[in-house]
Amino acid sequence: MWKSVFVMFLFLFLSPVQAGSQFCMGFYEGYKSIKGELSIVPICPIEPITPIGSSAFREGIKAGIKAAQS
């Protein structure tokens, strides 16, 4: 019982937050730029600390490209 409630909580409350971040949007763009528009994109990884002079979106693109190439 508690396990199903916990899984439901994670799915309902954490997925929209992660899917809407700038990093994840960049990850999807970067991955699809290498694999193609019809590819299935894996789950977005945890967002690292953004370096000075960069943006979360740009770091997401880099991570997406790296994931698609490996």
Steps between C-alpha positions, in 0.01 A plus 500: 500500500761755606723404211231578245423832670869592495538412131187698420638799690828487309328468166245776553710761674858459384459417131344832389766698684786310340346487153446876490849614596723685258767231538258222399369697204861545384569130559208402277612743228860378510403134496261542210755703301722191487251209497223664297153633572334156515735359763391417853680728744618346829410649837670831566797467737541702818590859418862586587612838630504745210844655440540876491442634149274214396130423535310195618358457150847501342629248754196283426578507129857388571377218725244389240758489224740305721225249592404454135858434394565234762 
